[in-house]
Amino acid sequence: MQLSGPVLLSLAIASLLLAAGCQGPAGNTGGTGSTPAAGGTTVRGPVVAADAYPPAEPYEIDPRFVRNSPQYRVDPALFTEVFHEQYSMNYNSEGLIATVDEAPLVIDFSVTPGNRDPVYSFFILTVRDASSGHVVGQEGYGRTFSTESPKRLVFLVPGKYHLNLYGNWVDADLSIRMKKQGPP
């Protein structure tokens, strides 16, 4: 029995898809492979889980809303921690959406590398305007970022922000603080 060209092509494509491990349509179909540490705080209040974006390219970043400042003082009387989680990153992404009614939004993170070489251990936190998808801030550990830890991002404009965490061979501790509602 001899198979024609289109039949052979169809069989070849099907074989390649099966060999590549494709099991369905592309996209986030559930967990991303990270493991929150025991005792971490669950998503609550103004911070909710979201699909992750691919890492941003440097030319996409629009820093008009961001102030990257480790010296920015977070007074406990004025701010409350609304989210705290630890992530084990192994070439995976996690997404969160933070809704900020009253600015500022303060994001702190610290990174513990699994390897001293920043080529192998890296972490990238990309913050986007959730409505438009434009990148409004980015900070990280390793690769093109310094290996200092902890780091802080401060956003001075209210709005809805999409946070994307991406990394490999690191444990990242993420904390989100917002201004307390009501009179101080």
Secondary structure as UniProt FT lines:
FT   HELIX           5..20
FT   TURN            38..39
FT   TURN            45..46
FT   STRAND          47..50
FT   HELIX           58..60
FT   HELIX           63..65
FT   STRAND          66..67
FT   TURN            70..71
FT   TURN            76..78
FT   STRAND          79..100
FT   STRAND          105..113
FT   TURN            118..120
FT   STRAND          122..129
FT   TURN            130..132
FT   STRAND          135..141
FT   TURN            143..144
FT   STRAND          151..155
FT   STRAND          159..179
//
